[in-house]
């Protein structure tokens, strides 16, 4: 591999630029495409997994240039996966496999022949103490392809390490389109945290003093399968759950958590009225602006005051401004 140092330097510079604007999926998709051209592989499988003596658990995954049934096929041969076997022996190294090599298993042969995989190389960014680590399996296809050189393997491992750190930064970067004080995390469909847990613990960890591992607290796990916004008054918090934008192929969910604000206690119409009143408008002016009768504004004003525990427009304005509700 020629000019590997220059190629790696360019890769790192580009990913550092992209981390300012791209989400985790965007970073991964770009990186896999870039590495495919630089290292010369035709297909890939990547995501987050745990490899231990009991077996391999894939928590989220996506493929490039592979049929939709690839993951399901791999599940049938998971116990015969020679790449996983190599990681158990040496977690810090690259795992490679050659269809023409001496070490074979029935399952590995079936996987390779089904999808035309000839030379395979997998790198993982191990995260001690975490359930899931990022992996990238790179596949060369066809009969006459070269083996993975030592330089290419080192390049792949370093690139995966850099990509993993960039994806972690993409969830912690301030000003990523969320409201001030919010925390965004990515979890799989079972509520296992993949990205952003460190930031969540730093900012809101006091809400769950007994929470220690990557599995979300039970009341958060219940929200994962049902997208929507949830007001949790008992914990003074609002949680929004949605399909991760661009990450649907990996099966991840996006959770945004923030402290409860006064406006969260109001209905949509009450919020509109509160904002107008807090801006100093009278009932008559608010009625004209919102296109309703003054009596309606008076009734809604009483409901707003009762919910927020204030007694006049000055107190309402102060409360909303102090909580950045306006």
For each residue, the residues with C-beta under 8 A, 3 or more apart:
1: 4 7 39 149 151 152 155
2:
3: 6 7
4: 1 7 8 151 155
5: 8 9
6: 3 9 10
7: 1 3 4 10 11 38 155
8: 4 5 11 12 155 158 159
9: 5 6 12 13
10: 6 7 13 14
11: 7 8 14 15 31 34 35 38 159 162
12: 8 9 15 16 162
13: 9 10 16 17
14: 10 11 17 18 30 34
15: 11 12 18 19 27 30 31 162 163 166
16: 12 13 19 166
17: 13 14 20
18: 14 15 21 22 26 27 30 166
19: 15 16 22 27 166 169 170 173
20: 17 173
21: 18
22: 18 19 26 27 30 170
23: 26 27 170 244 245 246 247
24: 27 28 167 170 171 186 195 247
25: 28 29 62 244 245 246 247 249 250
26: 18 22 23 29 30 246
27: 15 18 19 22 23 24 30 31 163 166 167 170
28: 24 25 31 32 46 62 163 167
29: 25 26 32 33 246
30: 14 15 18 22 26 27 33 34
31: 11 15 27 28 34 35 159 163
32: 28 29 35 36 44 46 64 136
33: 29 30 36 37 64
34: 11 14 30 31 37 38
35: 11 31 32 38 39 41 136 138 156 159
36: 32 33 39 40 41 42 44 64 138
37: 33 34 40
38: 7 11 34 35 155
39: 1 35 36 138 152 155 156
40: 36 37 140 146
41: 35 36 44 121 138 139 140
42: 36 65 139 140 141 142
43: 63 64 65 66 115 117 138 139 141
44: 32 36 41 63 64 65 66 136 137 138 139
45: 61 62 63 64 66 70 71 74 136 137 139
46: 28 32 61 62 63 64 134 135 136 137
47: 58 59 60 61 62 134 135 250
48: 58 59 60 61 132 133 134 135 188 194
49: 56 57 58 59 61 124 132 133 135
50: 56 57 59 131 132 133
51: 56 84 87 88 91 124 133
52: 55 88
53: 88
54:
55: 52 78 79 84
56: 49 50 51 78 81 84
57: 49 50
58: 47 48 49 61 71
59: 47 48 49 50 131 132 188 190 192 194
60: 47 48 132 188 194 250 251 252
61: 45 46 47 48 49 58 71 250 251
62: 25 28 45 46 47 249 250
63: 43 44 45 46 66 68 70 71 249
64: 32 33 36 43 44 45 46
65: 42 43 44
66: 43 44 45 63 70 115 139
67: 70 115
68: 63
69: 72 73
70: 45 63 66 67 73 74 115
71: 45 58 61 63 74 75
72: 69 75 76
73: 69 70 76 77 110 111 114 115
74: 45 70 71 77 78 81 111
75: 71 72 78
76: 72 73 107 110
77: 73 74 80 81 105 106 107 108 110 111
78: 55 56 74 75 81 84 107
79: 55 107
80: 77 105 106 107 108
81: 56 74 77 78 84 85 107 108 111
82: 85 86 95 97 103 104 105 108
83: 86 87 95 96 97 120 122 137
84: 51 55 56 78 81 87 88 95
85: 81 82 88 89
86: 82 83 89 90 93 95 96
87: 51 83 84 90 91 93 95 122 124
88: 51 52 53 84 85 91
89: 85 86
90: 86 87 93
91: 51 87 88 124 126
92: 126
93: 86 87 90 157
94: 121 122 123 148 153 154 156 157
95: 82 83 84 86 87 121 122 123
96: 83 86 119 120 121 122 147 148 153
97: 82 83 101 108 112 119 120 121
98: 101 118 119 120 147
99: 109 112 113 117 118 119
100: 118
101: 97 98 104
102:
103: 82
104: 82 101 108 109
105: 77 80 82 108 109
106: 77 80 109 110
107: 76 77 78 79 80 81 110 111
108: 77 80 81 82 97 104 105 111 112
109: 99 104 105 106 112 113
110: 73 76 77 106 107 113 114
111: 73 74 77 81 107 108 114 115 117
112: 97 99 108 109 115 116 117 118 120
113: 99 109 110 116
114: 73 110 111
115: 43 66 67 70 73 111 112 139 141
116: 112 113 141 142
117: 43 99 111 112 120 139 140 141
118: 98 99 100 112 139 140 141 142 143 145
119: 96 97 98 99 139 140 145 146 147 148
120: 83 96 97 98 112 117 137 138 139 140
121: 41 94 95 96 97 137 138 148 152 153 156
122: 83 87 94 95 96 135 136 137 138
123: 94 95 135 136 138 153 156 157 159 160
124: 49 51 87 91 133 134 135 136 160
125: 133 134 135 160 161 163 164 165
126: 91 92 133
127: 130 132 133 164
128:
129:
130: 127 133 214
131: 50 59 192 193 213 214 215
132: 48 49 50 59 60 127 188 192 194 214
133: 48 49 50 51 124 125 126 127 130 164
134: 46 47 48 124 125 160 163 164 167
135: 46 47 48 49 122 123 124 125 160
136: 32 35 44 45 46 122 123 124 156 160 163
137: 44 45 46 83 120 121 122
138: 35 36 39 41 43 44 120 121 122 123 156
139: 41 42 43 44 45 66 115 117 118 119 120
140: 40 41 42 117 118 119 120 145 146 148
141: 42 43 115 116 117 118 145
142: 42 116 118 145
143: 118
144:
145: 118 119 140 141 142
146: 40 119 140 149
147: 96 98 119
148: 94 96 119 121 140 152 153 156
149: 1 146 152 153
150: 153 154
151: 1 4 154 155
152: 1 39 121 148 149 155 156
153: 94 96 121 123 148 149 150 156 157
154: 94 150 151 157 158
155: 1 4 7 8 38 39 151 152 158 159
156: 35 39 94 121 123 136 138 148 152 153 159 160
157: 93 94 123 153 154 160 161
158: 8 154 155 161 162
159: 8 11 31 35 123 155 156 162 163
160: 123 124 125 134 135 136 156 157 163 164
161: 125 157 158 164 165
162: 11 12 15 158 159 165 166
163: 15 27 28 31 125 134 136 159 160 166 167
164: 125 127 133 134 160 161 167 168
165: 125 161 162 168 169
166: 15 16 18 19 27 162 163 169 170
167: 24 27 28 134 163 164 170 171 195
168: 164 165 171 172 195 196 198
169: 19 165 166 172 173
170: 19 22 23 24 27 166 167 173 176 195
171: 24 167 168 176 184 185 186 195 196 199
172: 168 169 196 198 199
173: 19 20 169 170 176
174:
175:
176: 170 171 173 184
177:
178: 182 184 256 258
179: 182 258 324
180: 324
181: 203 258 259
182: 178 179 256 257 258
183: 196 199 200 203 204 256 257 258
184: 171 176 178 196 254 255 256 257
185: 171 193 194 195 196 197 199 200 254 255 257
186: 24 171 193 194 195 196 244 247 252 253 254 255
187: 191 192 193 194 216 224 252 253 255
188: 48 59 60 132 191 192 194 251 252 253
189: 224 225 251 253
190: 59 221 224
191: 187 188 215 216 220 221 224
192: 59 131 132 187 188 214 215 216
193: 131 185 186 187 196 197 200 214 215 216
194: 48 59 60 132 185 186 187 188 252
195: 24 167 168 170 171 185 186
196: 168 171 172 183 184 185 186 193 199 200
197: 185 193 200 201 214
198: 168 172 201 202
199: 171 172 183 185 196 202 203
200: 183 185 193 196 197 203 204 205 257
201: 197 198 204 205 211
202: 198 199 205
203: 181 183 199 200
204: 183 200 201 207 237 257
205: 200 201 202 208 209 211
206: 209
207: 204 235 237
208: 205 211 217
209: 205 206
210:
211: 201 205 208 216 217
212:
213: 131
214: 130 131 132 192 193 197
215: 131 191 192 193 221
216: 187 191 192 193 211 220 221 224
217: 208 211 220 221
218: 221 222
219: 222 223 232
220: 191 216 217 223 224 239 255
221: 190 191 215 216 217 218 224
222: 218 219 225 226
223: 219 220 226 228 230 239 241 255
224: 187 189 190 191 216 220 221 241 253 255
225: 189 222
226: 222 223 241
227: 241 242 243 253
228: 223 240 241
229: 238 239 240
230: 223 238 239 240 241
231: 238 260 264 265
232: 219 235 236 237 238 239 260
233: 236 260 265
234:
235: 207 232
236: 232 233 259 260
237: 204 207 232 257 258 259 260
238: 229 230 231 232 257 258 259 260 261 264
239: 220 223 229 230 232 255 256 257
240: 228 229 230 255 256 257
241: 223 224 226 227 228 230 253 254 255
242: 227 245 253 254 256
243: 227 247 248 253 254
244: 23 25 186 247 248 250 252 253 254
245: 23 25 242 254
246: 23 25 26 29
247: 23 24 25 186 243 244 250 252 254
248: 243 244 251 252
249: 25 62 63
250: 25 47 60 61 62 244 247
251: 60 61 188 189 248
252: 60 186 187 188 194 244 247 248
253: 186 187 188 189 224 227 241 242 243 244
254: 184 185 186 241 242 243 244 245 247
255: 184 185 186 187 220 223 224 239 240 241
256: 178 182 183 184 239 240 242
257: 182 183 184 185 200 204 237 238 239 240
258: 178 179 181 182 183 237 238 261
259: 181 236 237 238
260: 231 232 233 236 237 238 264 265
261: 238 258 264 323 324 325
262: 265 266 308 319 320 323 325
263: 266 271 274 320 323 325
264: 231 238 260 261
265: 231 233 260 262 307 308
266: 262 263 270 271 274 304 307 308
267: 270 271
268: 271 272
269: 272 273 300
270: 266 267 273 274 300 303 304 307
271: 263 266 267 268 274 275
272: 268 269 275 276 290
273: 269 270 276 277 286 290 297 300 301 304
274: 263 266 270 271 277 278 304 308 316 320 325
275: 271 272 278 279 320 326
276: 272 273 279 281 285 286 289 290
277: 273 274 280 281 286 301 304 313 316 317
278: 274 275 313 316 317 320 321 326
279: 275 276 317 326
280: 277 313 317
281: 276 277 285 286 289
282: 285 286
283: 286 287 294 297 298 301
284: 287 288 294
285: 276 281 282 288 289
286: 273 276 277 281 282 283 289 290 297
287: 283 284 290 291 292 293 294 296 297
288: 284 285 291
289: 276 281 285 286
290: 272 273 276 286 287 297
291: 287 288
292: 287 296 297
293: 287 296 297
294: 283 284 287 297 298
295: 298 299
296: 287 292 293 299 300
297: 273 283 286 287 290 292 293 294 300 301
298: 283 294 295 301 302
299: 295 296 302 303
300: 269 270 273 296 297 303 304
301: 273 277 283 297 298 304 305
302: 298 299 305 306
303: 270 299 300 306 307
304: 266 270 273 274 277 300 301 307 308 316
305: 301 302 308 309 310 311 312 316
306: 302 303 309
307: 265 266 270 303 304
308: 262 265 266 274 304 305 316 319
309: 305 306
310: 305 315 316 319
311: 305 315
312: 305 315 316
313: 277 278 280 316 317
314: 317 318
315: 310 311 312 318 319
316: 274 277 278 304 305 308 310 312 313 319 320
317: 277 278 279 280 313 314 320 321
318: 314 315 321 322
319: 262 308 310 315 316 322 323 325
320: 262 263 274 275 278 316 317 323 325 326
321: 278 317 318 324 325 326
322: 318 319
323: 261 262 263 319 320
324: 179 180 261 321
325: 261 262 263 274 319 320 321
326: 275 278 279 320 321
